[in-house]
Amino acid sequence: MPRRTPLASLVAALLLSGACAGSPTSSPSAVPQPAPASPVGAESAGGAMSGIDVVFLSTMVGHSERTLQIVRLARDRVRDDALRTLAAAIEATEADELTTMRGWLATAGPGASAAAHHHDGHGDDAALDRLRTAPDADVDRVLREVLADHQRSAADLARSHVDVGRDDRVRDLARRVEQSRTAEIGLLRGTQ
């Protein structure tokens, strides 16, 4: 079996993460489009969006916002081209997912906004500080470590939601998040 090159691994991760945003449109843009939000009261195959789905989406919104902070904090300092490309793909994917999740939450009723989850004050503030203060020569290594740890928590959260979520769209998103974040961790740690 041929050995997988870093470029092939990156393409695989982009394909996995690109699926997270929904069906592409007929536009010439290669950027995936978010899945359309449908009213929460509308029945999906698994039933209406439940409170657990709202909590998951709210938590993932906060997590993705923090991911974007991490990536943007290091974006101009990264030296490795493959890491820069991966970080850009993560940024694009999670920005699209944020649009989708916020759209779904906007239709979930007044309780959904009260369930908003923010990462302010969480333990990963130390990780942001570590990245912020890393010497230029260490930024790539620190970004890989910080981002891999951060994405592992997203994969774990998504994996656990697959079995408890009620809304099929949200469970499908959770499956794709788990797959894409797991692939990203492999790329960040050099195991793919």
LINZISUL-V878794 format. One line per field, one symbol per residue. phi: phi as a letter, one per 30 degrees, with the letter a starting at -180 (. if undefined). A space follows every 10 residues. Layout:
phi: ???
This chain:
phi: .ddddedddd dddddddddd cjddcddddd ddcddddced dddcecjddc eddddddddd edddddeddd dddcedcdcd dddddddddd dddddddeed ddddddcdjd dddddeccde iddddddddd ddcddedcee dddedddddd dddddddded dedcdcdddd ddeddddedd ddddddddci cb
